[in-house]
Amino acid sequence: MTDFVAIIGSLRAASVNRVGFSAAQGLLPDGVTLTEAPLNDVPLFNGDVEDAGDPAAVAGLKHALGAADGLLIFTPEYNFGVPAVTKNAIDWLSRPFGSGVIAEKPVGVVAMSPGRRAGAGVRNHLSDSLRVLTPHFFETTLGIGRVFDHLDDGALCGEPVAELEAWLRLFVDHAAAPAPKA
């Protein structure tokens, strides 16, 4: 059994990235699971707070990733960059720097966006950060643009479903391979 954990970089209940996460849960190959590590209660990263010990929500987030076989990030793009919620989660997961729980995990990025650029800005920014944090970063990010054209009753439909399923299979293969040497 392969177990992945996901973070969703939008706190909105109706986020299109939550729609992507939900679709992904049903598209994974047999024997692969995907569960969410919620970010709602994760405080902003603060070194003084860290020095006093991880808050419960942070400890839970780190535990979830530590027990998982990899991390999937479903994130929107805000102002052509990384949403604070996404960046904050990565900041906590990378601590202590160089040996944080994210350091040895395969990590993949999916960005769903109403725009034509399919979250290119957030995918580029996250790629720059994540390839420094883990040698097992999956360089093939997935962007699904004009997502509102591909929703039916709040569910992902059409060609993006096939794109997501194909990308997930590639990520599963990537995660099963030995991590490259840092």
C-alpha positions as CSV (number, residue, x, y, z in Angstrom):
1,M,0.0,0.0,0.0
2,T,1.2,3.5,-0.9
3,D,-0.1,6.4,1.1
4,F,0.2,10.0,0.0
5,V,-0.8,13.1,2.0
6,A,-2.0,16.3,0.3
7,I,-2.1,19.9,1.3
8,I,-4.5,22.2,-0.3
9,G,-3.2,25.8,-0.6
10,S,-6.6,27.4,-0.3
11,L,-8.7,27.4,2.9
12,R,-11.9,27.9,0.9
13,A,-14.3,24.9,1.2
14,A,-15.3,25.4,-2.4
15,S,-11.7,25.8,-3.8
16,V,-11.1,24.4,-7.2
17,N,-7.9,22.9,-5.8
18,R,-10.1,21.0,-3.3
19,V,-12.0,19.8,-6.4
20,G,-8.8,18.6,-7.9
21,F,-7.8,16.9,-4.7
22,S,-11.2,15.1,-4.6
23,A,-10.8,14.0,-8.2
24,A,-7.3,12.7,-7.5
25,Q,-8.6,10.5,-4.7
26,G,-10.7,8.6,-7.2
27,L,-8.1,8.5,-10.0
28,L,-5.2,6.9,-8.1
29,P,-4.1,3.4,-9.1
30,D,-5.2,0.5,-6.9
31,G,-3.3,0.3,-3.7
32,V,-2.6,4.0,-3.5
33,T,-4.4,6.3,-1.1
34,L,-4.5,10.1,-0.7
35,T,-5.6,11.9,2.4
36,E,-5.6,15.6,3.3
37,A,-3.5,17.2,6.0
38,P,-5.6,20.2,6.8
39,L,-3.9,23.6,7.1
40,N,-6.7,25.7,8.7
41,D,-5.1,25.7,12.2
42,V,-1.5,25.9,11.2
43,P,-0.1,29.2,12.5
44,L,2.2,31.5,10.6
45,F,5.8,30.3,10.9
46,N,7.6,32.0,13.7
47,G,11.0,30.9,14.9
48,D,10.2,31.9,18.5
49,V,7.1,29.6,18.4
50,E,9.2,26.8,16.8
51,D,11.8,27.2,19.6
52,A,9.0,26.7,22.2
53,G,7.9,23.5,20.4
54,D,5.7,22.8,17.4
55,P,2.0,23.8,17.9
56,A,-0.4,20.8,17.8
57,A,-1.5,21.6,14.2
58,V,2.1,21.8,13.0
59,A,3.0,18.5,14.9
60,G,0.0,16.9,13.2
61,L,1.0,18.1,9.8
62,K,4.6,16.9,10.2
63,H,3.4,13.5,11.6
64,A,1.0,13.1,8.6
65,L,3.8,13.7,6.1
66,G,6.3,11.7,8.1
67,A,4.0,8.6,7.9
68,A,3.2,9.1,4.2
69,D,5.1,7.9,1.2
70,G,4.9,11.4,-0.5
71,L,3.3,14.8,-0.6
72,L,1.0,16.2,-3.2
73,I,0.4,20.0,-3.2
74,F,-2.8,21.2,-4.7
75,T,-2.5,25.0,-4.9
76,P,-4.0,28.1,-6.5
77,E,-1.9,30.9,-7.8
78,Y,-2.3,34.2,-6.1
79,N,-0.9,37.3,-7.9
80,F,1.3,35.0,-10.1
81,G,2.9,33.4,-7.0
82,V,2.5,31.1,-4.0
83,P,-0.4,31.6,-1.6
84,A,0.6,32.3,2.0
85,V,-1.1,29.1,3.2
86,T,1.0,26.9,0.8
87,K,4.2,28.7,1.6
88,N,3.6,28.6,5.3
89,A,3.0,24.8,5.3
90,I,6.2,24.3,3.3
91,D,8.1,26.5,5.8
92,W,7.0,24.4,8.7
93,L,7.6,21.1,6.9
94,S,11.1,22.1,6.0
95,R,12.1,22.8,9.6
96,P,14.7,22.2,10.9
97,F,16.1,23.4,7.6
98,G,17.9,20.6,5.7
99,S,16.4,17.8,7.8
100,G,12.7,18.7,8.0
101,V,10.2,16.0,7.2
102,I,9.9,17.2,3.6
103,A,13.6,16.6,2.9
104,E,13.2,12.9,2.0
105,K,9.8,12.8,0.6
106,P,8.7,12.8,-3.0
107,V,6.7,16.0,-3.6
108,G,4.5,16.8,-6.6
109,V,2.6,20.1,-7.4
110,V,-0.8,20.5,-9.1
111,A,-2.2,24.0,-9.7
112,M,-5.7,24.5,-10.9
113,S,-6.6,27.9,-12.1
114,P,-9.4,29.8,-13.8
115,G,-6.8,31.5,-16.0
116,R,-5.2,30.4,-19.2
117,R,-1.7,30.2,-17.7
118,A,-2.8,27.2,-15.5
119,G,-0.9,28.4,-12.5
120,A,2.4,28.7,-14.3
121,G,3.7,31.3,-11.7
122,V,3.0,29.2,-8.7
123,R,4.3,26.1,-10.3
124,N,7.6,27.8,-11.2
125,H,8.0,29.4,-7.7
126,L,7.2,26.2,-5.9
127,S,9.6,24.3,-8.2
128,D,12.4,26.7,-7.3
129,S,11.8,26.2,-3.6
130,L,11.1,22.5,-3.5
131,R,14.0,21.3,-5.6
132,V,16.2,22.9,-2.9
133,L,14.2,21.2,-0.1
134,T,14.0,17.7,-1.4
135,P,16.0,15.8,-4.0
136,H,12.9,13.8,-4.6
137,F,10.9,16.7,-6.1
138,F,8.8,15.7,-9.1
139,E,9.9,18.2,-11.8
140,T,6.8,17.5,-13.9
141,T,4.2,19.8,-12.4
142,L,0.6,19.8,-13.5
143,G,-1.3,22.9,-14.4
144,I,-5.0,22.8,-15.3
145,G,-6.2,26.2,-16.6
146,R,-9.7,27.5,-17.3
147,V,-10.9,25.1,-14.7
148,F,-14.4,26.6,-14.5
149,D,-14.9,25.3,-18.0
150,H,-14.3,21.8,-16.8
151,L,-16.6,21.6,-13.8
152,D,-19.9,19.8,-13.7
153,D,-21.9,20.1,-10.5
154,G,-18.7,21.0,-8.6
155,A,-16.7,18.0,-10.0
156,L,-13.9,18.0,-12.4
157,C,-14.9,16.7,-15.8
158,G,-13.6,16.4,-19.4
159,E,-10.0,16.4,-20.5
160,P,-8.5,17.6,-17.2
161,V,-9.6,14.3,-15.6
162,A,-7.5,12.3,-18.1
163,E,-4.6,14.8,-17.6
164,L,-4.8,14.4,-13.8
165,E,-5.0,10.7,-13.9
166,A,-1.9,10.4,-16.3
167,W,0.1,12.8,-14.1
168,L,-0.8,10.9,-10.9
169,R,0.4,7.6,-12.5
170,L,3.7,9.4,-13.3
171,F,4.0,10.7,-9.8
172,V,3.3,7.2,-8.3
173,D,6.2,5.9,-10.4
174,H,8.4,8.7,-9.4
175,A,7.6,8.2,-5.7
176,A,8.4,4.5,-6.0
177,A,11.9,5.1,-7.5
178,P,14.9,5.7,-5.2
179,A,15.5,9.3,-4.3
180,P,18.3,10.9,-6.3
181,K,21.4,11.7,-4.4
182,A,21.3,15.3,-3.1
